[in-house]
């Protein structure tokens, strides 16, 4: 019986090709780093801010296999539970928060976010999703323009998806960059607030409402999420 002789350099090439194909097929399209977040999230959220969020009790569920969270959800009572701003009143009830998640893509860990919170709203916001099992976190960057001033704000939502809605719904709003805050309208960089649905469940609803004209308030103060 004749043996087929293969030159050594051909064998080496075949081995390299097999190794290359194996490595390529095992790599996710969007890498999850050691902290459980994607490169895209780590690019715009500094470690210092992640430390602040952790110190204020904001949960972040990392991982590359988040659950499907598509739908619209209503958080009420929407309570301020933590802040690094001395003037804030912990326990204040803010305007109900509505959020819609759509176009979730678990191949590149992206998602689209729309929200309504009192007179504020955001439409078609690009976001990044991480998580595993039924737990998830969604990071998005808000561009807020007031007059001639612009600021970039982290909008972070975490929770556990269920058939009824989102259990333990948390939302954090923190200033990423107020670009010098020339008019004094915005809060300082790295300042922000953590909110919680105090009845434990953000219910799933049919659709987003229209913007509300009046914010909920507490005596002597009208609350606002991103301003002084």
ROTOR-654136 format. One line per field, with one value per residue: residue in one letter; z, x, y of N, C-alpha, C, O in turn. Coordinates in steps of 0.05 Angstrom, whole numbers, plus 32768, in hexadecimal, padded with zeros to 4 digits. Each point is the difference from the previous one (the first is absolute). Layout:
BEGIN
res <- [A/...];
n_pz <- [Z/...];
n_px <- [X/...];
n_py <- [Y/...];
ca_pz <- [Z/...];
ca_px <- [X/...];
ca_py <- [Y/...];
c_pz <- [Z/...];
c_px <- [X/...];
c_py <- [Y/...];
o_pz <- [Z/...];
o_px <- [X/...];
o_py <- [Y/...];
REM end
This chain:
BEGIN
res <- [X/X/X/X/X/X/X/X/X/X/X/X/X/X/X/X/X/X/X/X/X/X/X/X/X/X/X/X/X/X/X/X/X/X/X/X/X/X/X/X/X/X/X/X/X/X/X/X/X/X/X/X/X/X/X/X/X/X/X/X/X/X/X/X/X/X/X/X/X/X/X/X/X/X/X/X/X/X/X/X/X/X/X/X/X/X/X/X/X/X/X/X/X/X/X/X/X/X/X/X/X/X/X/X/X/X/X/X/X/X/X/X/X/X/X/X/X/X/X/X/X/X/X/X/X/X/X/X/X/X/X/X/X/X/X/X/X/X/X/X/X/X/X/X/X/X/X/X/X/X/X/X/X/X/X/X/X/X/X/X/X/X/X/X/X/X/X/X/X/X/X/X/X/X/X/X/X/X/X/X/X/X/X/X/X/X/X/X/X/X/X/X/X/X/X/X/X/X/X/X/X/X/X/X/X/X/X/X/X/X/X/X/X/X/X/X/X/X/X/X/X/X/X/X/X/X/X/X];
n_pz <- [8000/7FE1/8004/8019/7FDC/802D/7FDB/800A/7FDB/7FE7/8008/7FF3/7FD5/7FF5/8009/7FE3/7FDC/8004/8000/7FD7/7FE7/800A/7FF1/7FD5/7FF7/800A/7FD9/802B/7FF5/8023/7FF5/8011/800B/8008/7FEB/7FE0/8002/7FED/7FDB/7FEA/8013/7FF8/7FD9/8008/8005/800D/7FFB/7FEF/7FD4/7FE7/7FFE/7FE1/7FD5/7FF5/7FF7/7FD4/7FFA/7FEB/8001/8007/7FE1/8018/7FDC/7FF7/802B/7FEB/8028/7FF5/7FEE/7FDC/7FF8/800B/800A/801F/7FFA/801A/801A/7FEF/8011/8012/7FE5/7FD8/8020/7FD8/8000/800A/7FD8/7FF4/7FE7/8020/7FD9/7FF1/8004/7FEB/7FE5/7FFD/8010/7FDD/8002/7FE0/8008/7FEC/7FE3/8019/800E/7FFD/7FD9/7FFB/8009/7FDE/8007/7FF8/8002/8013/7FFC/8025/7FFC/800A/8013/8020/7FE0/7FFE/7FDF/8004/802A/7FEF/7FF7/802C/7FE5/802A/7FFF/8024/7FE7/802C/8007/8011/7FDD/800F/7FE1/801A/7FD4/8029/7FDB/8021/7FEB/8011/7FE7/801B/8020/8004/7FFC/8018/7FEE/8028/7FDB/802D/7FE0/8029/7FF0/8013/7FDE/7FFC/8014/802B/7FFF/800F/8002/8026/7FFE/7FE6/801B/7FDE/801F/7FDB/801F/7FD6/7FEC/8023/7FF7/8027/7FE9/7FD3/7FF2/7FFF/7FD4/7FEC/7FFE/802C/7FF0/7FE4/7FEE/802A/7FDE/802B/7FD8/8017/7FE8/800D/7FD6/7FF5/7FFA/7FE3/800E/7FFB/7FE4/8002/801F/7FDD/8029/8005/7FE3/8022/800E/8011/800E/7FFE/8021/8009/8027/7FEA/7FF4/7FE4/7FFE/800A/7FD9/7FE4/8014/7FF5];
n_px <- [8011/7FE5/802B/7FDC/801A/8000/8001/802C/8018/8004/8020/8029/800A/800C/802A/8020/8005/8017/802D/8013/8003/8022/8029/800A/8009/802C/800F/8000/7FD5/7FE9/8028/8003/7FF9/802A/8001/8011/8024/7FDD/8010/7FDF/7FF6/8015/7FEB/7FD9/800A/8002/802C/8014/7FFB/801F/8027/8003/8007/802B/801B/7FF7/8022/801E/7FD6/8022/7FDF/8024/8016/8013/7FF3/8006/7FED/7FE3/8014/8007/8005/7FD4/801E/7FE8/8019/7FF0/800E/7FFB/8010/7FFA/801C/8005/801E/800C/7FD3/8024/8006/801C/7FDB/801E/7FFB/8022/7FD9/8017/800D/7FD3/800D/8004/7FF7/8017/7FF2/8025/7FE8/7FE4/8026/7FEA/7FF0/7FDF/7FE1/7FE4/8000/7FD6/8014/7FDC/8003/7FEB/800E/7FD7/8015/800D/801B/7FF6/8015/7FEC/7FF0/8023/7FF5/800C/8000/7FF4/801D/7FE5/8001/7FF6/802A/7FF0/801B/7FE8/801F/7FF7/8007/7FFE/7FE6/801A/7FD8/8022/7FDB/8017/7FE0/802C/7FE0/8025/7FDB/8014/7FFB/7FF9/7FFF/7FED/800E/7FD7/8017/7FDB/7FEE/800F/8027/7FFE/8010/7FEC/7FD7/8023/8000/801C/7FFF/8018/800B/7FF1/7FDC/8011/8021/8007/7FE5/8006/7FE3/8020/8002/8028/7FF0/800A/8027/7FEF/7FF0/7FF2/7FE7/7FF5/7FF6/7FDC/8001/7FF0/7FF0/8025/7FE0/8021/7FDD/7FF3/8017/7FD7/7FF9/8018/800D/7FD8/8014/801B/7FD6/7FEE/801E/800D/7FE2/8024/7FEE/7FE6/7FE8/8017/7FE6/802B/7FF2/7FEF/7FD9/800A];
n_py <- [7FE8/8012/800A/800D/8008/8002/8019/7FFC/800B/7FDB/7FE2/800C/7FF9/7FD6/7FF4/800E/7FE6/7FDA/8002/8002/7FDB/7FE5/800C/7FF7/7FD5/7FFE/8011/800F/7FFF/7FF1/8012/7FD6/802B/800D/8027/7FE5/801A/8015/7FEA/7FEA/7FD8/7FD9/7FF5/7FEC/7FD5/802B/7FF5/8024/8002/7FEB/8016/8021/7FF6/7FF6/8022/8007/7FE3/8019/7FF0/7FE3/8003/7FF3/800E/7FD8/7FFA/8028/800C/7FE0/8025/7FE6/802C/7FFB/8021/7FE9/8025/7FDE/8022/8029/7FD9/8028/7FE8/8014/800C/8010/7FFD/8019/8012/7FE0/7FFE/7FF5/7FE9/801A/8016/7FDF/8021/7FFC/7FD8/801C/7FD4/8015/7FD6/8011/7FE7/7FE7/8013/7FD9/800E/801E/7FE0/7FF5/802C/7FF3/8029/7FED/802D/7FEF/802B/7FF1/8023/7FE4/800E/7FD5/8016/7FD7/7FFD/8017/7FD6/8004/7FDC/8005/7FDD/7FFB/7FDA/8000/7FF2/8027/8004/8023/7FF6/8024/8008/8012/8004/8011/8005/8018/8007/801C/7FFA/7FF6/7FE0/7FF5/7FED/7FFB/7FE6/8003/7FE1/8003/7FD8/7FFE/7FEE/801A/7FDC/8001/7FEB/802B/7FD7/800D/8013/7FF4/8024/7FF8/8020/7FF4/801F/8000/8014/8015/7FE4/7FEB/7FE5/8001/7FE0/7FE2/7FF9/7FFD/7FD6/7FFC/8011/7FE2/8026/7FF7/7FEE/7FF8/7FEC/800C/7FDA/8028/8002/8017/8020/7FF2/8019/7FD4/801B/8012/801F/800F/800D/8013/801D/7FF1/8009/7FDA/801E/7FD5/8003/8019/7FF3/801E/7FDC/801A/7FDC/7FFA/7FF0/801E/8009/802B];
ca_pz <- [8000/7FFE/8014/7FF6/800F/8000/8009/801B/8000/7FFB/801A/8012/7FF6/8007/801D/8005/7FF6/8013/8018/7FFA/7FFE/801A/8011/7FF5/8006/801D/800A/7FFD/7FEF/8011/8017/801B/800E/801A/8012/7FF6/7FEE/7FE6/7FFA/7FFA/8019/800E/7FF2/8008/801D/800D/8018/8018/8002/8008/801D/800D/7FFE/8013/801C/8005/8000/7FE6/7FF6/7FE4/7FF9/7FE9/7FF2/7FE4/7FF7/800D/7FF7/7FEE/8011/7FEF/800B/800D/801D/800F/801B/8013/8006/7FF6/8019/8002/8017/8006/7FF1/800B/8000/801B/8001/7FF8/8015/7FFC/8005/7FEF/7FEA/7FE6/7FEC/7FF7/7FEA/7FEC/7FEE/7FEB/7FF4/7FE7/7FEE/800F/7FEF/8012/7FF2/8006/801A/7FFE/8004/7FFC/8018/8000/801B/8008/801C/8003/7FE7/7FF1/7FF1/7FEE/7FEC/7FEF/800C/7FFE/801A/8001/8014/800B/8014/7FFD/800C/7FFD/8009/7FEA/8003/7FE6/8001/7FE9/8005/7FF9/7FF9/8009/7FF7/800C/7FF5/7FF2/800F/7FFA/8014/7FFA/8019/8000/8008/8005/800B/8007/800B/7FFB/7FEF/8007/7FEF/8007/7FFC/800A/801D/800B/7FEB/8009/7FEC/8008/7FEE/800A/7FED/7FF4/7FF9/7FFC/7FED/800E/800D/8000/800B/801A/7FFF/8005/8018/7FFB/7FF6/8013/8013/7FF5/8012/7FFC/8005/8003/8000/801C/8005/7FF8/7FE4/7FEB/7FF1/7FE3/7FF6/7FE3/7FF1/800F/8001/7FF8/8016/8015/8002/801B/800E/801C/8010/801D/800A/7FFD/7FEB/7FE8/7FFA/7FE4/8000/7FF5/8004/801C];
ca_px <- [7FEF/8010/7FFB/8001/8013/7FF9/8017/7FFC/7FF5/7FE3/7FF4/8000/7FEB/7FE6/7FFD/7FFA/7FE5/7FED/8001/7FF4/7FE3/7FF6/8001/7FED/7FE5/7FFB/8000/7FE8/8002/8006/800E/7FF9/8019/8001/7FEC/7FE6/7FF5/800C/8013/7FF1/7FF8/8018/800B/7FF3/7FFA/8019/8000/7FFA/7FE3/7FF6/8004/7FEB/7FE7/8001/7FFE/7FE5/7FEE/7FF4/8008/8007/8001/8011/7FFF/7FFB/7FE7/7FE9/7FE6/7FF0/7FF0/7FF0/7FE6/7FFD/7FFD/7FF7/800B/7FF2/800D/801B/800A/801D/800A/801C/800A/8019/7FFC/7FF7/7FE6/7FEA/7FEE/7FFC/7FE4/7FEE/7FF2/8002/7FEC/8001/8013/7FF8/8016/7FFB/8017/7FFA/8017/8016/8011/8013/8019/8012/7FF8/7FF6/7FE4/7FF6/7FF2/7FEF/7FF5/7FF1/8002/7FF5/8001/8017/7FFE/8016/7FF6/8013/801B/8010/8009/800F/7FF4/800F/7FF2/7FFE/7FE8/7FEB/8009/800B/8005/8000/800E/7FFE/800B/7FED/800A/7FEC/8005/7FF0/800A/8019/8011/7FFD/800C/7FFE/7FF7/7FFC/7FE6/8006/7FE9/8006/7FE9/7FFC/7FE8/7FED/7FE8/7FF0/800F/801C/8004/8017/8007/8011/800A/8014/8006/8018/800C/8019/8010/7FEF/800F/8007/7FE7/8002/7FE9/7FFA/7FE7/8003/800F/801C/8009/8000/7FEA/7FE8/7FEC/7FF7/7FE3/7FF6/7FE3/7FFF/7FEF/800F/7FFA/7FF8/7FED/8000/7FE9/7FFC/800F/8009/7FED/800A/800F/7FF0/8006/8007/800F/7FFA/8012/7FFC/7FFD/8015/8014/7FF7/8017/8008/8014/801B/8008/8004];
ca_py <- [8018/8018/8015/801B/8010/801D/8010/800A/801B/7FFD/7FF8/8017/8013/7FF4/8003/801C/8006/7FF4/8010/801A/7FFD/7FF9/8018/8013/7FF8/8001/801B/800E/8017/8017/7FF4/8008/8002/7FF3/800B/7FF8/8014/7FFF/8016/8018/800C/800A/8017/8019/8001/7FFC/7FEF/8010/8002/7FE6/7FFE/8010/7FF1/7FE9/800B/800A/7FE9/7FFB/7FE6/7FFE/7FE3/7FFC/7FE7/8001/7FF2/800C/7FF6/8011/8012/8011/8007/801B/7FFB/8018/8000/8012/8019/8003/800C/8006/7FF1/8007/8016/800C/801D/8005/800E/7FEE/7FF6/7FE3/7FF9/8010/7FF2/800F/7FFA/7FE4/7FFB/7FEC/7FFA/7FEB/7FF3/7FF4/7FFA/7FF4/7FEF/7FF3/7FFB/8016/800A/801B/8002/801B/8009/8018/8004/8018/8005/801B/800F/7FF7/7FE8/7FF9/7FEE/7FF3/8002/7FE8/7FF6/7FE7/7FEE/7FEA/7FF1/7FE3/7FF5/8014/801A/8010/801C/800F/8019/8012/801B/8015/801B/8013/801B/8014/8019/7FFC/7FEE/7FE4/7FEF/7FE4/7FF4/7FE3/7FF5/7FE4/7FF2/7FE4/7FF2/7FE3/7FFE/7FEB/8001/8017/8019/8000/8000/800F/8013/8016/8012/8013/8016/800C/8012/7FF8/8018/8018/8012/801A/800A/801D/800E/7FF6/7FF2/7FE3/7FF7/7FFD/7FE7/7FE9/8001/7FF4/7FF5/7FE5/7FFE/7FE5/7FFC/7FF8/7FE9/7FE8/7FF6/8012/7FF0/8003/800E/7FFE/8015/8017/8015/801A/800D/800C/801D/8007/7FED/7FFB/8010/7FFE/801B/8014/7FF9/7FF1/7FEF/7FFD/7FEB/8006/801B/8008];
c_pz <- [8000/8015/7FF2/8011/7FFE/800B/801B/8001/7FFB/801A/8013/7FF8/8007/801D/8007/7FF8/8013/801A/7FFC/7FFF/801B/8012/7FF7/8008/801E/800B/7FFC/7FEE/800F/801A/801A/8011/801C/8013/7FF7/7FED/7FE5/7FFD/7FFB/801A/800F/7FF3/800A/801D/800F/8019/8019/8004/8007/801E/800F/8000/8014/801C/8007/7FFD/7FE6/7FF5/7FE2/7FFB/7FE6/7FF3/7FE3/7FF6/800E/7FF7/7FED/8011/7FEF/800C/800C/801D/800F/801D/8011/8019/7FF9/8015/7FFE/8019/8006/7FEE/800C/7FFF/801C/8002/7FFA/8018/7FFA/8009/7FF0/7FEA/7FE8/7FED/7FF7/7FE8/7FEE/7FED/7FED/7FF6/7FE6/7FF1/8010/7FED/8013/7FF3/8006/801A/7FFF/8003/7FFC/8018/7FF9/801D/8002/801E/8005/7FE5/7FEF/7FF0/7FEE/7FEC/7FF0/800A/7FFC/801B/7FFE/8017/8008/8014/7FFC/800F/7FFC/8008/7FE9/800A/7FE4/8005/7FE7/8008/7FF5/7FF8/8007/7FF7/800D/7FF7/7FEF/800E/7FF9/8016/7FF7/801A/7FFD/800A/8002/800E/8005/800C/7FF9/7FF0/800A/7FEC/8005/7FFA/8009/801E/8007/7FEA/800D/7FE8/800C/7FEA/800B/7FE9/7FF7/7FF9/7FFB/7FF0/800D/800D/8000/800C/801C/8002/8009/801B/7FF8/7FF4/8016/8016/7FF3/8016/7FF8/8009/8001/7FFF/801C/8006/7FF5/7FE4/7FEE/7FED/7FE2/7FF7/7FE2/7FF0/8012/8000/7FF2/8017/8014/8002/801C/800D/801C/8011/801E/800B/7FFC/7FE9/7FE9/7FF6/7FE2/7FFF/7FF8/8005/801E/800F];
c_px <- [8012/7FF8/8002/8013/7FF9/8018/7FFA/7FF4/7FE2/7FF2/7FFF/7FEA/7FE5/7FFA/7FF9/7FE5/7FEB/7FFF/7FF2/7FE2/7FF4/7FFF/7FEB/7FE4/7FF9/7FFF/7FE5/8004/8006/800B/7FF5/8019/7FFE/7FEB/7FE4/7FF2/800E/8014/7FF1/7FF8/8018/800D/7FF4/7FF9/801B/7FFE/7FF8/7FE2/7FF4/8004/7FEC/7FE5/7FFF/7FFD/7FE4/7FEC/7FF2/800A/8007/8004/8010/7FFB/7FF8/7FE7/7FE8/7FE6/7FF3/7FEF/7FEE/7FE4/8000/7FF9/7FFC/800A/7FF2/7FF9/801E/800F/801F/800A/801E/8009/801B/7FFF/7FF3/7FE5/7FE8/7FF1/7FFB/7FE4/7FED/7FF4/8001/7FEA/8003/8012/7FF6/8018/7FF8/801B/7FF9/801A/8018/800F/8015/801A/8014/7FF8/7FF8/7FE1/7FF8/7FEE/7FF0/7FF5/7FF0/8002/7FF7/8002/8018/7FFA/8018/7FF6/8017/801D/800F/800B/800F/7FF5/8014/7FEF/8001/7FE8/7FE9/8008/800E/8008/8002/800D/7FFA/800A/7FEB/800F/7FEA/8009/7FEC/800B/8018/8012/7FF9/800D/7FFB/7FFC/7FFD/7FE4/8004/7FE7/8008/7FE7/8000/7FE6/7FEF/7FE9/7FEF/800D/801D/8000/8019/800B/8010/8007/8014/8004/8018/800C/801B/8011/7FED/800D/8004/7FE8/8000/7FE9/7FF8/7FE6/8002/800E/801D/8007/8002/7FEC/7FE7/7FEF/7FF9/7FE3/7FF8/7FE2/7FF9/7FEA/800B/7FFC/7FF9/7FEE/8004/7FE6/8000/8012/800A/7FE9/800B/800F/7FEC/8007/8008/800F/7FF4/8015/7FFC/8002/8019/8014/7FF2/8018/8005/8018/801C/800A/8004/7FE6];
c_py <- [8019/8014/801B/8011/801D/800F/800D/801C/8001/7FF8/8017/8014/7FF6/8004/801D/8008/7FF5/8011/801B/7FFE/7FFA/8019/8014/7FF9/8002/801C/800D/8019/8019/7FF6/800B/7FFF/7FF2/800A/7FFA/8013/7FFF/8017/801A/800F/800C/8018/801B/8002/7FFB/7FEF/8010/8003/7FE5/7FFC/8010/7FF2/7FE9/800A/8009/7FE9/7FFB/7FE5/8002/7FE2/7FFC/7FE5/8003/7FF2/800B/7FF4/8013/8012/8012/8005/801C/7FFC/801B/7FFD/8015/7FF0/8000/8010/8004/7FF1/8005/8017/8008/801E/8007/800D/7FEE/7FF5/7FE2/7FF9/8010/7FEE/8011/7FF7/7FE3/7FFE/7FEA/7FFB/7FEA/7FF6/7FF3/7FFB/7FF5/7FED/7FF4/7FF7/8016/800E/801E/7FFF/801D/8007/8019/8003/8019/8002/801D/800F/7FF8/7FE7/7FFC/7FEB/7FF5/8001/7FE5/7FF7/7FE6/7FF0/7FEA/7FF1/7FE3/7FF6/8015/801C/800F/801C/800D/801B/8010/801B/8015/8019/8014/801C/8013/801B/7FFA/7FEB/7FE3/7FEF/7FE3/7FF1/7FE2/7FFA/7FE2/7FF3/7FE3/7FF4/7FE2/7FFE/7FE8/8002/8019/801B/7FFD/8002/8010/8012/8017/8011/8013/8015/800F/8011/7FF5/8018/8017/8015/801C/800D/801F/800F/7FF6/7FF0/7FE3/7FFB/7FFC/7FE4/7FEB/8002/7FF3/7FF3/7FE4/7FFE/7FE2/8000/7FF4/7FEB/7FE6/7FF6/8017/7FF0/8003/800C/8000/8013/8016/8015/8019/800D/800C/801E/8008/7FE9/7FFB/800F/7FFA/801D/8011/7FFB/7FF2/7FF0/7FFE/7FED/8009/801D/8006/7FFE];
o_pz <- [800F/8007/7FEF/8018/7FEA/8016/8006/8011/8009/8006/800E/8011/8009/8008/8010/800D/8006/800A/8012/800B/8006/800E/8011/8007/8007/8017/7FEA/7FFE/7FF6/8010/8003/8001/8007/8012/800B/7FF8/7FFE/8010/8009/8001/8009/800D/8000/800A/7FFF/800C/8012/8016/800F/800D/8015/8014/800D/8010/8018/8002/7FFF/7FFB/7FF1/800C/7FEB/800C/7FF9/7FE8/8010/7FE9/7FFD/8010/800B/8008/8000/8007/7FF7/800E/7FFB/7FFE/8005/8000/7FF7/8017/8016/7FEA/8017/8000/8006/8014/8003/8016/7FEF/8016/8001/7FF5/8000/8005/7FFE/7FEF/8009/7FF8/8007/7FF8/7FFF/8007/7FFA/7FF3/8008/800D/8004/8006/800F/7FFE/8002/8009/7FF5/800D/7FEF/800E/7FFE/7FEC/7FEA/8009/7FFA/8008/7FF7/7FF0/8006/800F/7FEA/8016/7FEF/8009/7FED/8012/7FE9/8000/7FEF/8014/7FEE/8010/7FEA/8017/7FE9/800F/7FF3/8007/7FFD/8009/7FEC/7FF6/7FFC/800B/7FF2/8013/7FEC/8015/7FEC/8014/7FEF/800D/7FF4/800A/8005/7FEF/7FEE/7FFE/7FFC/800B/7FF1/7FF8/8011/7FE9/8015/7FE9/8016/7FE9/8010/8007/7FEE/7FFD/7FF2/8010/8016/800B/800C/8015/800D/800B/7FE8/8003/8016/8012/7FE8/8018/7FE9/8016/7FF6/800B/8004/8017/8001/7FF7/8006/7FF2/7FF6/800A/7FF3/7FEB/8017/7FED/7FF9/8017/7FF8/7FFA/8003/7FFF/800C/7FF7/8007/7FF1/8009/7FFD/8004/7FFD/7FF0/8012/800A/7FF9/8011/8018];
o_px <- [8014/7FE8/8011/7FFB/7FFD/8009/7FE9/7FF0/7FF2/7FEB/7FEC/7FF3/7FEF/7FEA/7FEE/7FF2/7FEC/7FEB/7FF2/7FF2/7FEB/7FEC/7FF2/7FF0/7FE8/7FF8/7FF5/8016/800E/7FF1/7FFA/800E/7FEC/7FF7/7FEC/7FEA/8016/8001/800A/8001/8000/800F/800E/7FF9/800A/7FEB/7FF4/7FF6/7FEC/7FEF/7FF6/7FF2/7FEB/7FF2/7FF9/7FE7/7FEC/8018/7FF3/8011/7FF5/7FF4/7FF4/7FFC/7FF3/7FFE/8008/7FEF/7FF5/7FF3/8015/7FEF/8009/7FF8/8002/7FF7/800E/7FFF/800E/7FF7/8009/7FF6/8005/8014/7FEA/7FF2/7FE9/800C/7FF0/7FF7/7FE8/800E/7FF5/7FF1/8017/8001/7FFA/800D/7FF2/8011/7FEB/8015/8017/7FF5/8013/8012/8018/800C/8009/7FF4/8010/7FEF/800A/7FFA/8003/7FFB/8010/7FF6/8004/7FF1/800E/7FF2/8013/8013/7FF5/8009/8000/7FFC/800D/7FEB/800D/7FF6/7FFC/7FF0/800C/7FF6/800C/7FF7/8002/8000/7FF9/8012/7FEB/8016/7FE8/8016/7FFF/8017/7FE9/8015/7FED/800F/7FF6/7FF7/8004/7FF7/800C/7FEF/8013/7FEA/800A/7FFF/7FF2/7FF3/800C/7FF9/8013/8017/7FF6/8003/7FFA/8002/7FFF/8000/8012/8018/7FF0/7FF6/7FFF/8003/7FFD/8004/7FEE/7FF5/7FEE/800D/8007/7FF0/8009/7FFF/7FFD/8005/8003/7FF9/800E/7FF3/8005/7FFF/7FF4/800D/7FEE/8009/8007/7FEA/8013/800A/7FF9/7FF1/8017/7FFD/7FEC/8017/800C/7FF9/7FF5/8016/7FEE/8009/8016/8013/7FF0/8016/7FEE/8010/8013/8016/7FFD/7FFF];
o_py <- [8001/8003/8005/8002/800B/7FFA/8007/8006/8011/800B/8004/800B/8010/8007/8005/800F/800E/8005/800A/8011/800B/8004/800C/8011/8001/8003/7FFF/800A/8012/7FF3/8018/7FEB/7FF5/7FF2/800A/7FFC/7FF6/8013/8015/8018/8017/800F/8014/8015/7FE9/7FFE/7FF5/8000/7FFF/7FF4/7FF7/7FFF/7FFC/7FF4/8000/8005/7FF2/7FFD/800E/7FF3/8005/7FEE/8014/7FFD/7FF2/7FF6/8017/7FF5/8014/7FED/800D/7FEF/8015/7FED/8018/7FEA/7FED/8019/7FEF/8005/7FF9/8003/7FFC/800E/7FF7/7FFC/8008/7FFD/7FFA/8007/7FFB/7FEF/8017/7FED/7FF6/8012/7FEA/8013/7FED/8010/7FF2/8009/8007/7FF0/800D/7FF6/7FFB/8015/8011/7FEB/8012/7FEF/8013/7FEC/8012/7FED/8012/7FF5/800A/7FEF/8012/7FED/800E/8002/7FEB/8011/7FF4/800A/7FF5/800B/7FF6/800E/8008/8012/7FF3/8009/7FF4/800F/7FF6/8007/7FFF/8008/8000/8009/7FFC/8008/7FF1/7FFB/7FF9/8009/7FF9/8003/7FF6/8009/7FF3/800A/7FF3/800E/7FF6/8007/7FEB/8012/8009/8015/7FEB/8014/8000/7FFF/800F/7FF6/800C/7FF9/800C/7FF8/7FFB/8000/7FFF/8016/8014/8013/800C/8016/800B/7FFD/7FF6/8011/8000/7FED/8006/7FEF/7FFF/8003/7FF8/8009/7FEF/8012/7FE9/7FF7/7FEB/7FED/8010/7FEE/8016/7FF9/7FF8/7FF9/8002/8003/8001/7FF7/800C/8007/8016/7FE9/8013/8005/7FF1/8012/7FF9/800F/7FEE/800B/8003/8000/7FF5/8007/7FEE/8006];
REM end
